[in-house]
Amino acid sequence: MFTKEQNLIEEKIKSFCKVNDIALAELKWQAIPFAGEWGFATSFFQTAANEAKLGKGNKLPVPQKAQEIANQVAGQIGSVDGISRIEAVKGYLNIYFKTSDYAKRVVDAVLAEKNNFGRGEKKSERVMVEYAQPNTHHSFHIGHARNTILGEVLARLVEFAGYETIRASYPGDLGLGVITVMWIYDKFYKGQEPQGVHERGQWLAKLYTEATALLEKKENETPEETAQREAYDAERREMYKKWDAGDEYVRNLWQVTREWSLEELREILDMLDVKIDVWFYESEVDEPSKLIVEELIQKNIADDERPSGGAVIVKIDEKLGLTKEKYRTNVILRRDGTTLYLTKDLALAKTKFEKHHVDRSIYVVDSRQSLHLQQAFAILKLWGFPQAEKCYHLAYGFVSLPEGAMSSRRGTVVLFKDVYDEAVKRVLSVEAEKSADIPAEEREKIAQQIGLGALVYSMLSVDNNKDIVFDINEALSFDGRTGPYIQNAHVRANSILKKSQVEGQKSNDLRLATFDYELTKHEIDLIEQISQFPQKVNQAAEEYRPLVMAMYAYDLANTFHSFYHAVNVLQSETENIKNARLSLVMAAKQTIANALRLLDIQSPDVM
Ligand code: ARG
């Protein structure tokens, strides 16, 4: 926001150092938090150290030398528009703004840039975020919701920070789990099909649980039961073989049931406002992955032990020259010629790099797959892909309910759709009492925004590596670190603005208002919070940490709520103060909306 002044001053420092032959280090600026005035600062320690290393000048110790340079520089800068004073303290150059100017510029920047306030400059690298990639023939549970929300928010962050961004999904649509569902369907339920996209998807999950019970060895089985179970298992294996061989009937059954899952997935992605650009499927990389095995053997990365009855393996640690065990040795082609999950990931990564020209490749995947992905990244490095260094696993922990952990084998998963429905229902029942004046249809829409906001925020407000115990009552609370609490700040800002319009306040007056008065602590805090948004976007994107934005949104909302309680905007002492504060409220509303949008949460105007 203040790059203009910054650049100007930087230029002056550079030319001063050039003329005086000072080995200036890269200038790093940081904001000075408000203590009577706002400012920004840079230090000269590195420069002083550079000078010492070169054995130049008066041989002062580094801190004194830094102070000396800061002093000289400060004396050279002269007056700069909008800057109230410049000082050299302890090796730092501190530059201060006139408070009223600073406040005005923060607010003006937001109101001018609107939806784009906080957007980073266009970057040259292309980022792919892979997420929303559950296995088919199961239903979308709350853990998948965490994955999808983390991925979408990360995609929004890197995109807004300026990176060209590709959203990719990679559903697992093959393997024993898939065949298990197909087997039981074919055997006992052929021709049946529940109505409704969600019902159909969820039904597959029930079939899976039922099949697992039939196929699992029980304690104290009678001989008949054992025989039955083994016969079922033989049928399942037979079906797997047929699938592998491309048998038309089995492939068709697979296509149909797979589509049921994908349809449910697409519907949920729609609810979450997620638009995937590229769909990869595990089944589609299976064949290509066989080809890369040959390539890896040829390149001497993989060892072919098939002649001696073994598999094709990669001794990752050895090839990387590591002496301690880290990535271990991995099979990439079994003796029977079938590929593994890892093999497919290698083929997938190659496609991402070569076909989609991805520079940074992010994988939003359950933390239990951490070793797997580190192994894949290590092999990509051996393979010579420079992008291997920029592969990143955004890992996340479990989601459970207060009543316990989930298991799709036991059929105790918590479906996202069920939680969503419940959340919306609860919000609606409160709204029906509280906001009876809002038309029913609109109330329904708002309830969806709040219910979903609650759910989404609860998936973002916990560090991705930690497990979540999802408590619906907590998530829906209007107090504390919740989605509705932040949404409510937006609603309150909106209500002030609406009232002011009713009272005939004109936007032109707001634009002309100045902050030339004694700002209250609440205004200062709010201005400061708003001004931090662009750098928070950048930090969250560069560190791949949605949590940074989630915390920021809460802090901003919290600051706004305090302001709202303490400052009676519409009854300000003078017309100018009222208008200045209204423009600040407008800027706050816009910034809250921008932050919420990055968090994939809607900003209702009323609730
Ligand atoms: N489908 C996998 C699962 O549900 C996640 C895929 C992760 N992505 C990857 N490139 N391996 O566990």
Residues whose N, C-alpha, C, O or C-beta is under 5 A from the ligand:
A	BS01	LIG	Q133 P134 N135 Y170 P171 G172 D345 V365
